[in-house]
Amino acid sequence: MSRRTLLVAPGQHGAYDTVGEALRDAPDGGVVTIADGSYAETFELTDRRLTLRAVDGATVVLDGSGGDWPVLVASGGALTLQGIEVRAASNALRADNVELTVERCVLGADLGPALAVRNCARFTVARTTAAGIVVESSSGRIHDTTVENVAGDGIVVAMGADPELRNCVVAGCGQRGIYVYQYARPVIEACEVSRTSAEGIAVAHQSRPVLRRVKVHDTQGVGIAFGPGCTGAVEECQLDNTAEPALSLAPDATPTVVEAKKRAGSGDAGLDDLLADLDAMVGLPAVKAEVRALVDEIQVNEWRRGAGLSVGTVSHHLIFAGAPGTGKTTVARTYGKLLKSLGVLSRGQFREVSRRDLVGQYIGHTAEKTASVFDEARGGVLFIDEAYTLSRQAGSGGDFGQEAIDMLVKLMEDHRDEVAVIVAGYTSEMADFLAANPGLASRFSKTIEFENYTPDDLLEIIARMMSGGDYLVDADASPILLEFFARISTDPNFGNARDARRLFEGVRKAQSQRLRTLGRMPDVTELRTLTAQDVLAAT
């Protein structure tokens, strides 16, 4: 039986006028979809299992800025928040002992952290912007997320919490960028920390984080500081323009330190290393060939320029066409780093946005928002996901979306050498997007098609997920996985790597349920092993 879906759309017959009314009637497992608008409401959910989701293309704001209490408090149960902006004077979202998922959201708070996660056995925060995050006594993942313009610490990890932070940006903090204390054990990988008034990353109170390929720069305090009794690892991190010493270790702090690999004249990964990272991705042979061809052309142009030969104008804007979960975001990140390595972009940072980040709610607001986002991306990559939702043909406030497209066309021309704009979406819908402005198609140098992953590709992807999570999988589970991927790959809503991630989470859940019935403490091998029985339960 499918989950019941309730629509919130004020003034529309058959829909709820307020989010609170819909939450009151929603059953466990229900989905509350919310139409365009600002909703001055706050909520407290106890032992509920619900999803709150913005209607596709809608700008939804839960506005609790008029009160001094959190906008959304969840305890027990499960909560998924997708595509919603939450504005608060205090916490935007406070979760305690909840199975929490936050995707493509904006969480703002004037005081205190926008997001507080406590006692959560599993949580995910993805592709979200937050004015501060606190994680205590919890396990989960924060990835592709931005924390910026925070009066205090950007991200706090405490009380034994062991989350994974990957591909996150922390910038503009009144105190520390990331603060790890009270026996916390996070893995912080491929993140960037900058513009902090104190340390970029501070470690205290017997904590043992793993910091891997983290970039810390432009901080008033030292780059990374380990306090007394702290351990862990600092692997291939880059520290630039920080207070001295860039890496500060207390006398009895004992982290393992592995120096970053550097190419001549730069603190960044070299071109060959970045291309090796691209090659290490599963599948995508045609995509890799296209990116390598672009790199070759740019490199040769630089050599020609150095030799005093003429060089034609080259656009670095691209179209990534294909289904979700095919690696478009990952390749776009690598492309930005490649352009920086080649000297084309000054910073190489990555800014991912969608329709709600560009489109305003009244005439003139859209141009202002679009210009602001574009300015933030200068020197790096501006990645616009589901770009086709901006075109008139996509409906849902098309005129304001058209205003964003028209502004983008102008900015891409005026600043062609300062930003690489990558637009992404389904192949067929992208044709409508390009037709929305006569000059739009000419701004992009190439369309790169991302094909669906094959069942064998997905088997390798989930095997990497399992290995990366310290799991072992029984050999007799592989045929079951392969058959499952072959079956779902024909579904119109096939999610590629996203389906592999979803299955991995399901297999882990099945293993947990199986181990709980043993009546004893499992040994290490049992804790690591995922069986064919677990896979069958998840599929």
C-alpha positions in Angstrom: 0.0 0.0 0.0 1.4 3.4 -0.9 1.9 6.1 1.7 -0.8 8.6 2.1 0.0 12.1 0.8 -1.6 15.3 2.1 -1.4 18.6 0.3 -1.1 22.0 2.0 -2.2 24.8 -0.4 -4.0 27.7 1.3 -7.3 28.6 -0.5 -7.3 25.5 -2.7 -10.3 23.2 -2.5 -9.5 19.8 -1.1 -6.2 20.9 0.4 -5.2 21.9 3.9 -4.8 25.6 4.7 -2.0 25.1 7.3 0.8 22.7 7.8 -0.3 22.1 11.3 -3.7 20.9 10.2 -2.1 18.4 7.7 0.3 17.2 10.4 -2.7 16.6 12.8 -4.4 14.3 10.2 -1.3 12.7 8.7 -0.9 8.9 9.6 2.4 7.4 10.5 4.4 7.1 7.3 2.4 9.9 5.7 3.8 12.6 3.4 2.8 16.2 3.7 3.5 18.2 0.5 3.5 21.9 0.8 2.7 24.5 -1.9 4.4 27.9 -2.5 4.2 30.2 0.4 5.4 31.4 3.8 3.8 29.6 6.8 4.1 31.3 10.2 3.8 28.1 12.2 5.8 26.0 14.7 5.5 22.3 15.4 6.3 19.7 18.0 6.3 16.1 16.9 6.5 13.2 19.3 6.9 9.6 18.1 5.6 10.5 14.6 7.0 9.1 11.3 6.4 11.8 8.7 7.8 13.4 5.6 7.5 17.2 5.0 8.2 18.0 1.3 8.0 21.1 -0.8 5.9 20.7 -4.0 8.4 20.4 -6.9 9.7 23.8 -7.9 7.9 25.5 -4.9 9.5 28.0 -2.5 8.3 27.0 0.9 9.2 28.8 4.1 8.3 27.7 7.6 8.7 31.0 9.4 9.0 31.0 13.2 11.2 34.0 13.4 8.6 35.8 15.5 9.0 33.5 18.5 12.0 32.6 20.7 11.4 28.8 20.5 12.3 26.3 17.8 10.2 26.1 14.6 10.3 22.3 14.6 11.0 20.0 17.5 10.9 16.2 16.8 11.5 13.5 19.5 11.1 9.8 18.7 9.9 8.4 15.4 11.2 9.5 12.1 11.2 12.8 10.2 12.2 13.7 6.6 12.4 17.3 5.5 12.9 18.0 1.8 13.3 21.3 -0.1 12.0 23.5 2.7 13.4 26.8 4.2 13.0 27.2 8.0 13.5 30.6 9.6 13.9 30.8 13.3 14.9 33.2 16.1 16.2 30.2 18.0 16.7 26.6 16.6 15.1 26.0 13.2 15.1 22.2 13.8 15.7 20.3 17.0 15.8 16.5 16.7 16.2 14.1 19.7 16.2 10.3 19.2 14.8 10.6 15.7 15.6 8.9 12.4 16.3 12.2 10.7 16.7 13.1 7.0 17.2 16.7 5.9 17.7 17.2 2.1 17.9 20.4 0.0 16.8 22.6 2.9 17.8 26.0 4.2 17.9 26.3 8.0 18.3 29.8 9.5 18.5 30.9 13.1 19.3 34.3 14.6 20.5 32.7 17.9 22.0 29.3 18.5 22.6 26.6 16.0 19.9 26.3 13.3 20.0 22.4 13.5 20.5 20.5 16.8 20.8 16.7 16.5 20.9 14.7 19.8 20.7 11.0 20.6 20.0 10.0 17.0 21.2 6.6 16.0 21.0 7.5 12.3 20.6 10.8 10.6 21.4 12.3 7.2 21.8 16.0 6.3 22.5 16.5 2.5 22.7 19.4 0.1 21.5 21.8 2.8 22.5 25.3 4.0 22.4 25.8 7.8 23.3 28.6 10.2 25.1 26.3 12.6 24.8 22.6 13.4 25.3 20.8 16.7 25.6 17.0 16.8 25.6 15.2 20.2 25.6 11.5 21.0 24.6 10.7 17.4 25.7 8.8 14.3 25.0 9.9 10.8 26.2 11.7 7.7 26.4 15.4 6.8 27.5 15.9 3.2 27.4 18.5 0.4 26.2 21.0 3.0 27.1 24.6 3.7 27.3 26.3 7.1 28.0 30.0 6.9 27.5 33.4 8.6 27.2 32.0 12.1 27.8 34.1 15.2 29.3 31.2 17.2 30.8 27.9 16.1 29.9 26.6 12.7 29.6 22.8 13.4 29.9 21.3 16.9 30.4 17.6 17.3 30.2 16.5 21.0 29.4 13.8 23.6 30.9 10.8 21.8 29.2 11.6 18.4 30.8 10.0 15.4 29.2 11.5 12.3 30.8 11.6 8.8 31.2 15.1 7.3 32.0 15.0 3.6 32.2 17.7 1.0 31.0 20.4 3.3 31.8 24.1 3.4 32.0 26.1 6.7 32.6 29.8 6.3 32.1 33.1 8.1 32.0 31.9 11.8 32.2 34.2 14.8 34.1 31.5 16.7 35.5 28.2 15.5 34.6 26.6 12.2 34.3 23.1 13.5 34.5 22.3 17.2 35.1 18.6 18.2 34.9 17.9 22.0 33.7 15.5 24.7 35.1 12.2 23.3 33.7 12.8 19.8 35.0 10.7 16.9 33.9 12.3 13.6 35.3 11.6 10.2 35.7 14.9 8.4 36.7 14.5 4.8 37.1 16.8 1.8 35.6 19.8 3.6 36.6 23.4 3.4 36.8 25.8 6.4 37.4 29.5 6.1 36.9 33.0 7.6 36.7 32.1 11.3 37.4 34.4 14.2 39.0 31.6 16.1 40.5 28.2 15.1 39.4 26.6 11.9 39.0 23.2 13.5 39.5 22.8 17.3 39.7 19.4 19.0 39.3 19.0 22.8 38.3 16.8 25.7 39.8 13.4 24.7 38.3 13.5 21.2 39.8 11.6 18.3 38.6 12.8 14.9 39.9 11.8 11.5 40.6 14.9 9.3 41.2 13.8 5.8 41.9 16.1 2.8 40.4 19.1 4.6 41.2 22.6 3.5 41.4 25.4 6.1 42.3 28.9 5.1 41.9 32.6 6.0 41.3 32.1 9.7 42.1 34.5 12.5 43.1 31.6 14.7 45.3 28.6 14.0 44.2 26.2 11.2 43.8 23.0 13.3 44.3 22.7 17.0 44.4 19.5 19.1 44.1 19.9 22.8 45.6 17.8 25.7 44.8 14.1 25.5 43.3 14.2 22.0 44.3 11.8 19.3 43.0 10.9 15.8 44.5 11.7 12.4 45.3 14.6 10.2 45.7 13.3 6.7 46.7 15.3 3.6 45.1 18.5 5.0 45.9 21.9 3.5 46.3 24.9 5.8 46.7 28.4 4.2 46.8 31.9 5.6 46.0 30.9 9.2 47.6 32.0 12.5 50.8 30.3 13.5 51.3 27.5 14.0 49.0 26.3 11.3 48.7 22.9 13.0 48.8 23.3 16.8 49.3 20.2 19.0 49.2 20.2 22.8 52.2 18.4 24.4 50.3 15.2 25.0 48.1 15.3 21.9 49.0 12.4 19.7 47.2 12.5 16.3 48.8 10.8 13.3 49.8 13.5 10.8 50.2 12.7 7.1 51.5 15.6 5.0 49.4 16.7 2.0 50.6 15.8 -1.5 51.5 19.0 -3.3 52.4 19.9 -6.9 55.0 22.4 -7.7 53.9 26.0 -6.9 50.5 25.0 -5.4 48.9 23.6 -2.3 46.1 21.9 -4.3 45.9 18.4 -5.7 47.7 18.1 -9.0 46.1 17.6 -12.4 47.1 13.9 -12.6 45.7 13.3 -9.1 42.4 14.8 -10.0 42.2 12.9 -13.2 43.0 9.7 -11.3 40.1 10.5 -8.9 37.8 10.9 -12.0 39.0 7.6 -13.4 38.3 5.9 -10.0 34.6 6.6 -10.3 32.5 3.6 -11.2 31.3 3.4 -14.8 30.8 6.6 -16.9 33.3 5.8 -19.6 31.9 8.4 -22.1 31.7 11.1 -19.4 35.3 10.6 -18.4 36.4 10.7 -22.0 34.5 14.0 -22.5 36.0 15.6 -19.4 39.5 14.5 -20.4 39.0 16.0 -23.9 38.0 19.3 -22.3 41.1 19.2 -20.0 43.4 18.5 -23.0 41.9 21.4 -25.0 42.3 23.8 -22.1 45.9 22.6 -21.4 46.9 23.0 -25.0 45.4 26.5 -25.2 47.5 27.5 -22.1 50.6 26.2 -23.8 49.7 28.1 -27.0 49.1 31.3 -25.0 52.5 30.8 -23.3 54.1 30.5 -26.7 52.6 33.7 -27.9 50.2 32.0 -30.3 46.5 33.0 -30.8 43.9 31.2 -28.6 40.2 31.2 -29.4 37.6 32.0 -26.9 36.6 28.9 -24.9 33.4 28.6 -22.8 33.7 26.5 -19.7 29.9 26.3 -19.2 28.5 22.8 -19.6 25.2 20.9 -19.7 25.0 17.7 -17.8 22.0 15.7 -19.1 20.8 12.4 -17.5 18.8 10.8 -14.8 19.3 11.4 -11.1 22.0 9.4 -9.2 24.4 9.2 -12.2 27.3 11.1 -10.7 26.6 14.5 -12.2 27.3 16.4 -9.0 30.5 14.5 -8.2 31.8 15.1 -11.7 30.9 18.8 -11.5 32.9 19.1 -8.3 35.9 17.4 -9.9 35.6 19.6 -13.0 35.8 22.8 -10.8 39.0 21.4 -9.2 40.5 20.6 -12.6 39.8 24.1 -13.9 41.5 25.6 -10.8 44.5 23.2 -11.3 44.7 24.4 -14.9 44.7 28.1 -13.7 41.3 28.8 -15.4 39.4 29.4 -12.1 40.9 31.3 -9.2 39.2 29.3 -6.3 37.6 26.2 -7.7 34.9 26.2 -5.0 31.5 24.5 -5.7 28.1 26.1 -5.3 25.1 23.9 -5.9 21.7 25.6 -6.2 18.2 24.8 -7.4 15.2 26.8 -8.5 14.3 28.0 -5.0 17.8 29.5 -4.5 17.4 31.6 -7.7 13.7 32.5 -7.9 12.1 35.1 -5.7 8.5 35.7 -4.7 7.9 39.1 -6.4 9.1 41.0 -9.5 12.7 42.1 -9.1 13.4 39.7 -6.3 14.6 36.9 -8.6 17.2 39.1 -10.4 18.6 40.1 -7.0 18.7 36.5 -5.7 20.3 35.2 -8.9 22.9 37.9 -9.0 23.8 37.2 -5.4 24.2 33.5 -5.9 26.3 34.1 -9.1 28.5 36.5 -7.2 29.1 33.9 -4.5 30.2 31.4 -7.1 32.7 33.6 -8.9 36.0 31.9 -9.1 34.4 28.4 -9.0 31.6 26.3 -10.3 27.9 27.2 -10.1 25.9 24.0 -10.4 22.2 24.4 -11.1 20.4 21.1 -10.5 17.1 20.4 -12.2 17.6 23.6 -14.2 14.6 22.9 -16.4 12.3 23.9 -13.6 13.3 27.5 -14.3 11.7 27.5 -17.8 8.2 28.6 -18.5 7.3 25.2 -19.9 8.0 23.6 -16.5 5.1 25.7 -15.1 5.0 26.7 -11.4 5.7 30.4 -11.4 7.3 30.4 -14.8 7.7 34.1 -15.2 9.9 34.4 -12.2 11.9 31.4 -13.4 12.2 33.1 -16.8 13.6 36.2 -15.0 16.3 34.0 -13.4 17.2 32.5 -16.8 17.5 35.9 -18.5 19.7 37.2 -15.7 21.9 34.1 -15.9 22.4 34.6 -19.6 23.6 38.1 -19.0 25.9 37.2 -16.1 27.4 34.2 -18.0 28.4 36.6 -20.8 29.7 39.4 -18.5 31.7 37.1 -16.3 32.6 34.2 -18.8 36.1 33.8 -17.4 35.2 33.9 -13.7 32.6 31.2 -13.3 31.9 27.8 -14.8 28.1 27.3 -14.9 26.9 23.7 -15.1 23.2 23.1 -15.6 21.9 19.6 -15.0 18.7 17.6 -15.5 16.8 15.0 -17.5 17.8 15.0 -21.1 14.4 15.7 -22.6 13.5 18.5 -20.1 16.8 20.3 -20.7 15.7 21.0 -24.3 12.8 23.1 -22.9 15.3 24.9 -20.6 17.6 25.8 -23.5 14.6 27.1 -25.5 13.7 29.6 -22.8 16.1 32.3 -24.0 17.5 32.7 -27.5 21.0 33.2 -26.2 21.0 30.5 -23.7 22.2 27.5 -25.8 25.1 29.5 -27.2 26.5 30.1 -23.7 27.2 26.4 -23.2 30.2 24.7 -25.0 29.1 21.1 -24.7 26.4 18.7 -23.5 27.7 15.7 -21.6 25.2 12.8 -21.4 25.2 10.7 -18.2 23.9 7.2 -18.9 22.2 5.1 -16.3 24.5 2.8 -14.4 24.5 -0.9 -15.4 23.6 -3.6 -12.8 27.3 -4.5 -12.6 28.2 -0.8 -12.0 25.6 -0.6 -9.2 27.0 -3.9 -7.7 30.4 -2.2 -7.5 29.0 1.0 -6.1 27.2 -0.8 -3.2 30.3 -3.0 -2.6 32.3 0.3 -2.1 29.7 1.6 0.3 29.8 -1.6 2.3 33.6 -1.6 2.4 33.7 2.1 3.3 31.4 1.4 6.2 33.6 -1.4 7.6 31.2 -4.2 6.4 31.9 -7.5 4.8 29.3 -9.1 2.5 28.8 -12.8 2.0 29.7 -14.0 -1.5 26.3 -15.6 -2.0 24.7 -12.2 -1.6 26.2 -10.8 -4.8 23.8 -12.7 -7.2 20.9 -11.4 -5.2 22.1 -7.8 -5.4 22.8 -8.2 -9.2 19.3 -9.6 -9.8 17.7 -6.8 -7.8 19.6 -4.1 -9.7 18.7 -5.7 -13.0 15.1 -5.6 -12.0 14.9 -2.0 -10.8 17.0 -0.6 -13.6 13.9 -0.9 -15.9 11.7 1.2 -13.6 10.9 4.7 -14.9 11.8 6.1 -11.5 15.1 4.3 -11.4 17.5 6.3 -9.1 20.8 4.8 -10.0 23.4 5.3 -7.2 20.6 6.7 -5.0 18.9 3.4 -5.2 22.1 1.7 -4.3 22.5 3.9 -1.2 18.9 3.3 -0.2 19.4 -0.5 -0.5 22.6 -0.3 1.5 20.8 1.4 4.3 18.1 -1.2 4.1 20.6 -4.1 4.3 22.2 -2.4 7.4 18.8 -2.1 9.0 18.0 -5.8 8.3 21.4 -6.8 9.8 20.6 -4.8 12.9 17.2 -6.5 13.3 18.8 -9.9 12.9 21.6 -9.3 15.4 19.2 -8.0 18.0 17.5 -11.4 18.0 20.7 -13.3 18.9 20.1 -12.9 22.6 23.8 -12.0 23.2 26.4 -9.4 22.2 27.6 -10.1 18.6 31.3 -10.5 18.0 33.2 -8.2 15.7 32.9 -10.5 12.7 29.1 -10.7 13.1 28.9 -7.0 13.5 30.8 -6.6 10.2 29.1 -9.3 8.1 26.1 -8.6 5.9 24.5 -11.9 4.9 22.4 -13.0 1.9 19.5 -13.1 4.4 20.0 -9.4 5.1 20.0 -8.6 1.4 16.9 -10.6 0.8 15.1 -8.8 3.6 16.1 -5.5 2.2 15.1 -6.3 -1.4 
